[in-house]
Amino acid sequence: MPLYEYTCKKCSQTFELLINSSNKAACPNCGSAKLQQWISAPSAPGKSAAIMVKGRARAVREGHACNHRQVNGKVVD
């Protein structure tokens, strides 16, 4: 089943749903079935976690990671 992104034409709410072809999508905000359907771009598994770790380490080096701390030289949440 593909993951679709929808925009409600009635209330302009944007949301994602995993829908098979036999089900009808409805807006979780207002319940309207008048939706604009988009195909969501998939993310590569495993790469996003590595990118986050690398980004956090860089933020610590640059002094931007005030909400993260280091333990034994590694960034932890």
Backbone as CSV, one residue per row, in Angstrom:
resi,resn,N_x,N_y,N_z,CA_x,CA_y,CA_z,C_x,C_y,C_z
1,MET,0.841,-1.184,0.000,0.000,0.000,0.000,0.886,1.247,0.000
2,PRO,0.623,2.164,-0.892,1.423,3.392,-0.944,0.996,4.393,0.129
3,LEU,1.927,5.224,0.507,1.664,6.311,1.447,1.366,7.550,0.620
4,TYR,0.194,8.116,0.836,-0.204,9.302,0.094,-0.294,10.502,1.022
5,GLU,0.005,11.645,0.475,-0.186,12.907,1.181,-1.432,13.551,0.584
6,TYR,-2.265,14.103,1.441,-3.505,14.727,1.004,-3.577,16.166,1.498
7,THR,-4.257,16.989,0.724,-4.627,18.326,1.159,-6.142,18.423,1.024
8,CYS,-6.794,18.768,2.127,-8.250,18.883,2.137,-8.649,20.168,1.412
9,LYS,-9.576,20.049,0.466,-10.039,21.217,-0.281,-10.994,22.084,0.538
10,LYS,-11.555,21.515,1.600,-12.503,22.257,2.432,-11.803,23.082,3.511
11,CYS,-10.859,22.456,4.263,-10.230,23.158,5.397,-8.732,23.397,5.212
12,SER,-8.159,22.966,4.086,-6.742,23.151,3.741,-5.777,22.401,4.657
13,GLN,-6.268,21.419,5.402,-5.423,20.578,6.244,-4.583,19.671,5.353
14,THR,-3.284,19.505,5.655,-2.414,18.595,4.931,-2.070,17.444,5.860
15,PHE,-2.165,16.203,5.349,-1.930,15.024,6.169,-1.526,13.854,5.293
16,GLU,-0.974,12.789,5.907,-0.576,11.584,5.194,-1.435,10.419,5.644
17,LEU,-1.757,9.521,4.703,-2.514,8.310,5.008,-1.957,7.142,4.218
18,LEU,-1.985,5.979,4.840,-1.655,4.737,4.161,-2.985,4.103,3.775
19,ILE,-3.302,4.119,2.494,-4.633,3.729,2.012,-4.501,2.659,0.938
20,ASN,-5.342,1.620,1.027,-5.393,0.685,-0.094,-6.496,1.145,-1.055
21,SER,-6.561,0.548,-2.204,-7.456,1.045,-3.260,-8.942,0.885,-2.935
22,SER,-9.305,0.011,-2.006,-10.718,-0.192,-1.704,-11.257,0.776,-0.644
23,ASN,-10.388,1.496,0.039,-10.821,2.443,1.072,-10.866,3.863,0.533
24,LYS,-11.761,4.664,1.080,-11.856,6.077,0.726,-11.187,6.905,1.819
25,ALA,-10.406,7.877,1.435,-9.739,8.756,2.387,-10.679,9.878,2.806
26,ALA,-10.522,10.321,4.043,-11.292,11.447,4.554,-10.390,12.301,5.425
27,CYS,-10.647,13.573,5.463,-9.858,14.516,6.252,-10.051,14.224,7.747
28,PRO,-8.949,14.069,8.501,-9.091,13.827,9.935,-9.555,15.066,10.700
29,ASN,-9.436,16.239,10.083,-9.814,17.487,10.735,-11.316,17.767,10.596
30,CYS,-11.837,17.696,9.357,-13.245,18.052,9.134,-14.094,16.906,8.589
31,GLY,-13.462,15.783,8.188,-14.206,14.632,7.689,-14.565,14.693,6.216
32,SER,-14.152,15.737,5.523,-14.479,15.897,4.111,-13.750,14.855,3.256
33,ALA,-14.409,14.414,2.193,-13.805,13.486,1.249,-13.277,14.219,0.015
34,LYS,-13.390,15.550,-0.016,-12.892,16.348,-1.137,-11.421,16.660,-0.879
35,LEU,-10.546,15.808,-1.430,-9.122,15.872,-1.142,-8.299,15.947,-2.410
36,GLN,-7.176,16.625,-2.320,-6.157,16.617,-3.382,-5.133,15.577,-2.959
37,GLN,-4.880,14.594,-3.800,-3.974,13.499,-3.455,-2.596,13.731,-4.057
38,TRP,-1.553,13.482,-3.256,-0.165,13.595,-3.680,0.535,12.288,-3.325
39,ILE,1.517,11.889,-4.078,2.322,10.723,-3.714,3.496,11.227,-2.890
40,SER,3.623,10.715,-1.665,4.705,11.144,-0.780,6.026,10.556,-1.255
41,ALA,7.076,11.331,-1.150,8.408,10.866,-1.514,8.938,9.952,-0.415
42,PRO,9.394,8.760,-0.777,9.920,7.852,0.246,11.300,8.291,0.720
43,SER,11.627,7.953,1.951,12.973,8.220,2.451,13.732,6.906,2.526
44,ALA,14.997,6.968,2.252,15.823,5.766,2.273,15.996,5.285,3.710
45,PRO,15.700,4.012,3.991,15.842,3.524,5.357,17.300,3.497,5.788
46,GLY,17.535,3.893,7.021,18.879,3.839,7.566,19.702,5.087,7.345
47,LYS,19.479,5.766,6.254,20.277,6.950,5.967,19.884,8.135,6.833
48,SER,18.610,8.272,7.145,18.178,9.443,7.898,18.753,9.453,9.307
49,ALA,18.882,8.301,9.953,19.464,8.241,11.299,20.937,8.653,11.261
50,ALA,21.661,8.186,10.266,23.072,8.540,10.139,23.247,10.029,9.858
51,ILE,22.372,10.596,9.062,22.426,12.025,8.764,22.164,12.833,10.023
52,MET,21.207,12.390,10.854,20.907,13.095,12.100,22.088,13.048,13.064
53,VAL,22.728,11.897,13.202,23.886,11.768,14.095,25.017,12.676,13.624
54,LYS,25.266,12.685,12.335,26.321,13.527,11.782,25.995,15.005,11.986
55,GLY,24.744,15.380,11.772,24.329,16.765,11.962,24.435,17.213,13.412
56,ARG,24.072,16.323,14.337,24.178,16.659,15.760,25.636,16.832,16.176
57,ALA,26.502,15.945,15.692,27.924,16.052,16.021,28.497,17.364,15.497
58,ARG,28.099,17.749,14.298,28.563,19.014,13.732,28.048,20.197,14.557
59,ALA,26.781,20.141,14.979,26.206,21.215,15.789,26.940,21.352,17.115
60,VAL,27.317,20.232,17.710,28.076,20.278,18.968,29.436,20.922,18.742
61,ARG,30.115,20.524,17.669,31.436,21.110,17.363,31.336,22.618,17.163
62,GLU,30.230,23.059,16.534,30.057,24.483,16.248,29.397,25.234,17.404
63,GLY,28.988,24.519,18.457,28.393,25.163,19.619,26.922,25.491,19.488
64,HIS,26.202,24.824,18.564,24.790,25.116,18.340,23.842,24.143,19.025
65,ALA,24.345,23.076,19.622,23.487,22.017,20.143,23.243,22.190,21.638
66,CYS,22.547,23.230,22.019,22.293,23.491,23.423,21.356,22.460,24.047
67,ASN,20.534,21.752,23.243,19.623,20.762,23.789,20.175,19.337,23.711
68,HIS,21.435,19.178,23.343,22.093,17.879,23.295,23.319,17.929,24.189
69,ARG,23.708,16.787,24.710,24.889,16.746,25.559,25.822,15.650,25.071
70,GLN,27.067,15.724,25.486,28.056,14.738,25.107,28.361,13.826,26.287
71,VAL,28.471,12.532,26.009,28.913,11.550,26.977,30.035,10.769,26.326
72,ASN,31.229,10.849,26.909,32.417,10.178,26.343,32.661,10.581,24.896
73,GLY,32.448,11.841,24.592,32.722,12.360,23.257,31.636,12.097,22.221
74,LYS,30.525,11.464,22.613,29.437,11.179,21.682,28.220,12.024,22.038
75,VAL,27.490,12.443,21.027,26.288,13.254,21.219,25.144,12.334,21.613
76,VAL,24.435,12.683,22.684,23.246,11.934,23.115,22.102,12.908,23.315
77,ASP,20.882,12.413,23.203,19.695,13.253,23.399,19.393,13.426,24.864
